[in-house]
């Protein structure tokens, strides 16, 4: 992808430029190597930013450890007040933050405005839960009192990916901060800019050191996982990265919260409302939000054999109609893939599928695109078997495969035959079948006659190798606390 920084291109960061690393409440130049941040949409240089190094991380952890206890002692109401003000400030800068993300990660501006507001909403949600960190009392004999309280872990780290840079940055600091922890946030090295701008906007609401934002690559991530001063690490990322986090935190027995990948199935039964199911399959790919770069995307459709040809043709027409374009343009329905690596990975999957005999019903690795950049047309792959690579491996891009089924047991075998289980979607008019399949499908979140939507307070997370723990709910906040049991025995000598 050529650097087009000297040509006119839609959208701009304006006068804003990153100040460096936000280390323990202070802006400083990172001690690591300089990293150039380019837009995947047109190649222009957005910023050059030195990475954080080990000494930066040490300073951030030391400042966090010093500030965290005071933050926790402020109490739930004060913490909620600070978080609500943070959400309000972020909403007030929604257009700016959305443009930063559109240019930095390639997702359409309209979707990134939604992301900013969603991130603010999740901050508000956890602000409202601060008083729900309740314990319990346990009955005892002889006047003894046993009770359980929840206390923050201390210093925690959140590692967030490139597909929703701002939304995840905002949302994933919310639960641990609400619980009274200090947070070290590491955005993806590919899309670090909106997290740094977020720190500029809200960090003064918290005691100095409670929030740090450090940017860098895999070395920084490994240092965070191994650091003895960090009590827990939460990751949104790929399965291999999740395994690396577990290995890296093993020596210090870190708490881990992992939301990992998925090769999620959307099942269309013979009695489904086909128009609704087809629209749901398009929606489930999140093309207009992330160009299909979403761990929850329903990227394999299993359709009853009686409807296979109709569904393939309708999906192909829908995919062909998606308008690709620069993410800063209002007319754009799908933007660029966020990174060169992801672009090349997705194209490689499509090329190998075609070489193996699959039919490319829409799009394809060589389909024309409207501009220079990491653009790949929405691609529909069909006439394959369940053993095909494209039916088993997560692409994390705008690539959907379609498989026919006739026997329900066979279909369930295909759906559950992978070591992944994040989401699934079932389309049927039969309530008994819907309830039966929701019980039998191995996934953490199952939609019936819907796809992709999340709901505040509804736990989100995977089974098998799609992750550990649940997010977007009270359980996420509890994951950043420790239960402490206390027993009081009356002092008989005191007479009291």
N, C-alpha and C positions, 0 to 999 in steps of 0.2 A: 504494500500500500504506500504510494508516494506521499511525501510530506507536502501538504498544500497550504502551509501556514502563510505563504505570500499571496494567496488568492483570496478573493472575496468568498466568504462562506456564511451560511445562516448562523445566527446566535453568537453570543459573546459572553465572556466572563466579566465584561465591564472593567472597572478599575481594580477589582478584587484580585489578589494573588495570595497564595498561602504564606504565612509568616514563618513556617518551619514546623518543628515538632512541638506539641503541647505537653510538656514534661513537668508533672507535679505542680501545675498551675502557672508555669512560666513558659513563654515562647522562646525556643532556642533552635539553632541549626543542629540537625542531627550529626552525629559523629561518623555515620556510615557513608557509603559511596553515594554520589549524586544519581538520582533516577529521573529520567525524562518521562513526563506524562503526556501522551498524545491522545487525541480524540479518535476513536475507532470509526467515526462517521466520515471523516475527511482527512485525517492524518495530521492536522495542525498541532503544533506544540502548545499545550495548555499551561504547563509549568515544569520547572526543574526543581526537584526537592531532594535534599540529602536524606537518606534513610536513617532511622534510629538505630543505634548500635547498643551493645551490651551495657555500656556505662550509662546510656540514656535510660534503659530499662531499669537499671539499679536505682537511679535517682527517682524515677517515677514510683517504684515500689516503696522506697524509703519514705517519700512524701505521702504516699497513700496510707501507709501503716500509721504514720503520725497523725494524719487528719481523720482517719476513719472513726476512731472512738468518739471524737467530738461530734461528728455527723450523726452517729447512731444515738448519742445522748440527747440530741435535739428533740427526739421523739417523733412519733408518726405524723402528727398534725403539721409540724414544721417541715418535715420532709415532703409531705404531700403538697404543701403550699409552694415550695421551691420547684417541684416537678410540674405543677400546673402552670406556674409562670414560665417555665422552660417551654412547655407546649405552646403557650400563647405567643411567645417570641418567635418560635419556629414557624407557626402559621402566618405570622406577620411578614415573614421573609420567604413565603412559599414559592413565589415566582423566581426569585433569585436562586434558591436552593434547587429547584426543579431544573433550571437551565444549566446549573453546574453539573448535575447528574446526566442530563440529556447529552451534553457535550463529552462528558467523561466516560459514560458507559454505553452510549448509543441507543438507549431506550427513548421512545417518543416523549416529547415534552408533556403532553396531556397525561400520560401514564405516570410521569415523575411528579407532576402536581398532585395526583392522587396519592403517590407514595409519601410525599411530605405530610399531607394531611393524615394519612394512615399512621405514620410514625408518631405524629403529635397525639393522635387518638390513643395509641397504645401507651404513651407516657401518661396521659390523663387516666387511662384505665388502671394502671398500677398505682398512680397517686391515690386513687379511690380505694385501693386495697390495703393501704398501709396499716389501718386499724384492724385488719383481719389476720394479723400475725399473732393469733391467739394460741394459748396453751390449753391445759386441762388440769383438773384436780382428780386425784385418785383416792377413793375412800380408804381409811385406815382405822385401826382400833386404838384405844387408849389415848385418844386426843392427838395422835400424830397427824401431821398434814404433809401430804406428798403432792407436789404440783410440777407441771412441765411448762417451761417457757421456750420461746424461740429467739435465738440470738443470731446476728449476722456472722458470716464466716470471717470477714475481715477484708482482705484485698482479693478481688476476683478479676479475671480477664475475659473479655468477649472478643472472639475472632469472627469477622463477618465477611461475606463474599462480595463479588463484583456485580451481581445481577440486580440487586436493589440497594445501592450503596447507602443512600441517606436513610431510607426506611429502616433497614436493619441496624444502622448505627444508632438511630434514635430509639428504636424499640428495644434493642438488646441491652442498653444501659439502664432501662427503666426499672425492671424487676429488681436487680441487685441494689440499685440506689434506693428504691422504695424500702427495701429490707434493712437499710443502714450500712451497706457495704461501700467501700471505695472501688472504683472501676478503672481498669486500664483497657482501653478500646484499641483494637488493631483492625483497621479497614484493610481491604484488599490493596496490595501494592499497585494493582492495575487501575483502581478507581478510588484514590484516597481523598479527593478534594472536598466533597461535601461534608465528610466527617470533621475535617479541620475547620471548615466554616462553621459548623454546628458548635464546635468548642468555643470559637470566638463569640458566638451569640449567647451562650448560656452558662459558660463555666463560672462566671462571677456569682451565680446563684448558689454555688456550693462552696464549702470551705476549701481553701487552696490545697490542692493535692488530692482531693476526693475524686476528681476526674482527670485522666490523662488520655491523650490520643497520640499513639505512636504508629508511624507508617514504616513499612519495610516488607521484605520478602520472607521466604521460608526460614531463613536463619533467625530472624526475629521471632517468628512463630514458635520455632523450636526452643529458643531461649525463654520465652514466656511459659511454655509447658514445663520446662525443667526448673524454673526459678523457685527456690524454697520459700520465698516470701509471698507467693501467690497461692491462695487456698483452693481455687477452683477455676476451671476453664470451660467456657461455653463456646461451641463452634457451630456455625452453619457452613457446610461445605460438602465435599465429596467423600465417598466411603474411604478411599485411600488416605485422605487427609485426616479423617476421623480416627483411623487406626494409628496414624502417626501421633496424634494428640494423646491417645491412650498410652502408647509406648513412652512418649516424652514425659508424661506425668506419673509414670509408674513408680519411680524411685521416691517421689514425695507424696504418693498416694492421693493425688489430686482428685477432688470431685470433678466429674465431667458431665456436661450436658451437650448432647450431639444431635443435631438435625441434619441428616445426611441425604444421599441421593435416592432416586426411585425410578423404576421403569413401570409406570403406573398404568393400570388397565382401565379402559372404559368399555363396559359390556352392554351391547345392544341386544335385547331379547326379541323374540319373534313378535311379541305383542306391543312393542314400544311405539310411542308416538314418534315416527321417523323424522319428521321435520324438526321436532324439539331435540331429538337425540343427535341429529347432524349438527344443529346449531350448538348443542352442548359439547360435541367433540371439538368443534372449532374453538369455542370459548375455553375449553379445558387445556388447550395448547398455550394459552397466554401469549399469543403472537403479538398483539398490540401493546402488551405490557412489557415483555422481556424478550421478544423474538424467540420464544420457546425455551429460554434459559431459566427454567424454574424447576426446582426439585419436585414440586407437586404436580407438574404438567402430566396429563393423561396421554402419554405419547405412544400407546398402542391401543388400537380399537379392536375389540373382538365382537364381531357382528354375526348374528344368526345367518346361516348360509342362504336362507330364503331372501334376505335383503342385501346380500353382499354387493352385487353389481350396482344396485341403486345407490347404496351408501358411498361406494367408491366414487361413482360419477358425481354425486352431489358434493362430496368433500373436495374433489378435484376442482370443481367450479368455484367453490368458496375460496380455496387456496389461491387460485389464479386471479381472483378478484381483489386480493389484498394489495393495497397500494404501498409499495416500499418507497422510502425517501429519507432525506436528512432528518434526524430526530428533532431538530429545532423548528421544523416547518409544521404549521397547523394541519396541513393536508396529509401528513404522514400517518399511515396506519400501522406500519412496522418499521423499525429502525435497523441499525446495524448490530451485529454480534459484538460483544464487549471487548474481546481480546483476539489477537492473531491466533493464539493457540486454540481457542475455542472455535474460531472460524475454520481453521485447517482440520481440526478434529471432526467437525460436523461434515465438511465436504468429503473427508476420507470415508466416513461411514456411508455416505450416499454413493460414492464411486465404487466402493467394494460391494454394496448391495446390487448395483446395476451389473457389475462384472459377474456376480454370482447368479444372475438370471432374473432378478426382481424386476417388476415393471414400475417405472417412475411415472405415476399418473399425473403429477403436477410438480412444477419446479424442477429441481435437479441441480447438481454441482455446477453445470455449465449454463444454466438458465441466465438470460440477460438481467442485469440489475441497473438501477438508474444512476449510479454514481460510483466514484472511487471510494473504497472503504471496505469494511468487513461485512458486506451484504450477501445474504443467501436467501433466495426466494423460498417461501413456505413449500415444503417438499412432501409429497405423499407417495409412500412406497407400498405396493400391494403384490399379490400373487407370490407370496412367500409362505414358508412353513414355520411353525413355532420354534424350530431349531435354528433358524437364521440368526446371524449375529445382530442384525438390526432389530430383531424381536426380543433380544435378551440383554443388550447393553444400553446403558443410558447415554444418549447423544448430548443432551443439554443444549438443544438448539431447535430450529423450526422444522423438525423432521418427524412425521407421524407415519406409523406403519399400521396396516389393516390386515387382520386375519379372520377367516371364516370359522364358524363352529356350528355343530348341529346337536351334539349330545352335551347335556349340562355337566356331567361328570368330567368329560373331556375338557370342556371350557374351564372348569375350576382347576383342573390339573395344570393347564397352561398359565392361568392367572397366578396360581400359588407356586409355580415351579421355579421361581427365582429366589435368591437369597435377599431380596429387597421387598419392602412392604410399607410404603409411605402412604399413598392414597389410592382410591379406586372409585369408580363411578358406575352405577347400575341404572339402566333405562328399561322400565317395565311398567305396565298398568296393573300388574298382579301384586297386591299387597303381601300375600303369603310368600310369593317367590322373592319379593324384595327383602322381607325380613329373614328368610332362609339364607339368601345369598350374602346379606350383610354379616351373618354369623359365620359363614363358611369362608369368606374371602379374608385372606391374611393381610390386613393393612391397618394402619393406625387411624385413618380417617376415610370414611366411605360416604359418598353422596348418593342419593337415590333421586333420579330425574333432575340432577343438577351436577355441576362440576366447578371446581376452582375456588368457590367462595369460602371465605373464612368468617367466623363469627366471634365477637369478643367473648372471652370466657370459655369458649369451646376448646378443649385441649387439642393441640396439634403436635404430631410427632409420629415416628415410624416404629415398625416392628422388624425383627430380624436385623439385617445390617443397614437398615434405613435410620437407625439412630437409637439414642438412649434418652429417656425423659420426655416430658411434655412441655410445650411452650404456649404463650398467649393465654394463660390461665393462672389461677391461684397457685397451682402446682409449680409453675416456673419460679414464682417468688419464694416458695418454700424451699426450692432447690438451693437457694443461696442463704439458707439459715441452718443452724444447728439446734437440735432439740436438747435442752438441758433439764434434767430431773433433779428436784430438790426435795428432801424430806426433813421436816422440822419435828423434833421430839420435845415435848414440854419439859421444862426444868423443874422437877418435883421439889428440889431443895429451896427454890425461890418462893414456893407456895403459890405461884401463879400458873 
